[in-house]
Amino acid sequence: MKGAHWKKAWDWVAHTRLYVEAMVKWLILAGVTGVICGVIGSAFHIGVEEATGLREMHPWLLWLLPAAGLAIAGIYRLLGTEGQGTNDIIDAVHLGRGLSISLLPAIFISTILTHLCGGSAGREGAALQMGGTIGYHTGWMLGLDDRDMRTATLTGMAAFFAALFGTPLAAAVFAMMVVSIGVVYDAAFIPCLTAALTAYGVSRAMGVEPTRFAVEAPGVLDLWLLVRVAILAALCALVSVLFCTVIHVVEHQMHRRLPNVWLRAAVGGAAVVGLTHLCGTTDYNGAGMAVIAAAVEQGSAHPAAFLLKIVFTAVTLAAGFKGGEVVPSFFVGATFGCVAGPLLGIAPGFAAAVGLVCVFCGAVNCPLASILLAVELFGDGGLLYYALACGISYVLSGYNGLYSSQTILYSKLKAQYINVHTNAHHAGHPHEEPPVRGSVRE
């Protein structure tokens, strides 16, 4: 009996040790990753802001956009990172594929060049790619195994996103959910959140202000307003489908008609220059944060702004310029909501905020992360309206999305396992059933 008690006590100690070792491992990974992502993310943020400021001071830099496209193509070829992007980061988590450290300087320099010369792009594509690369290589240096390397990649994604936008909770949940819709990588929560908070703290210490908007949200819950917000969310879901479809179609057509990467970069850059002069404004170049702020905080937006931003962004990214699609999705959603909301009797600023998170949600298929993003960007006033809107946008946007490597594991219409890639499935189409355990398919 005495020996049995000692065995139980020893087993308890052994099991406890496993949890302690795991916690220590994740805290070390998160701390190192968070600091590195915080420093590099802050430098990147400052670089993009400085590049944008220079372009606004010297409008002639826009004419150098085709040359910048050639330079970006040259950088990617020189560093051996041609064709790599956010989908490769997602595949690193899905399939355990390695990530080249060369992607870090490639996307850093190329995104700043894109913003310096007026390409229409965001920053989060660079954030996910640089963060994922940093997390992966940090895990490699710590000697983590294959499964832990995937968590390390998610940790870097969360940290870099938090450093850029100042939204640590949304960043952590987004990284955990964006890879496989319907499954949350719960084991990654502590490392992702810890790294995101660390990176956020570093970015604040380096003078990077978090992205925040002043929104006058409804003070009380109103049934009729809920109905109108639901209608706006349904319209935003259609806009998110349009946004993703145009992005993918333009990219496909440009690659098919202009297979030469150098020619594609030069032609695409020249097209953006031409579009800018046709519009007579630079509102659609760069990230467009000033336009987003005007829509949300002042309730002011051009009626065609969301359509023009879609076109500018599609041409920019299809030509090979770097940055990402999430901030453009903010722009598209905010300007569309600002214009469509008043037609439904919704205050334009609040409608712009709803539109921003709805189009983002429809584009990335992450409703919970979108709700948390709304709280961190706009405050918790109007939380139930944002939640309803994100839920509707998620369902009605179908199986479309920005990232083709993303998988949607469960149907948006019923509790059914489908395991399909984004942009490769529609409701009612046949799908592959999960493998039976022990079968050859497994």
Secondary structure as UniProt FT lines:
FT   HELIX           2..57
FT   HELIX           59..64
FT   HELIX           65..78
FT   TURN            79..80
FT   TURN            82..83
FT   HELIX           86..95
FT   TURN            101..102
FT   HELIX           103..116
FT   TURN            117..118
FT   HELIX           124..141
FT   TURN            142..143
FT   HELIX           146..165
FT   HELIX           168..177
FT   STRAND          180..181
FT   HELIX           186..188
FT   HELIX           189..205
FT   TURN            206..207
FT   HELIX           223..257
FT   HELIX           261..279
FT   TURN            283..284
FT   HELIX           289..298
FT   TURN            303..304
FT   HELIX           305..318
FT   TURN            319..320
FT   HELIX           326..343
FT   TURN            344..345
FT   HELIX           348..364
FT   HELIX           367..378
FT   TURN            381..382
FT   HELIX           383..396
FT   TURN            397..399
FT   TURN            404..405
FT   STRAND          407..410
FT   STRAND          417..421
FT   TURN            422..423
FT   TURN            427..428
FT   TURN            437..438
//
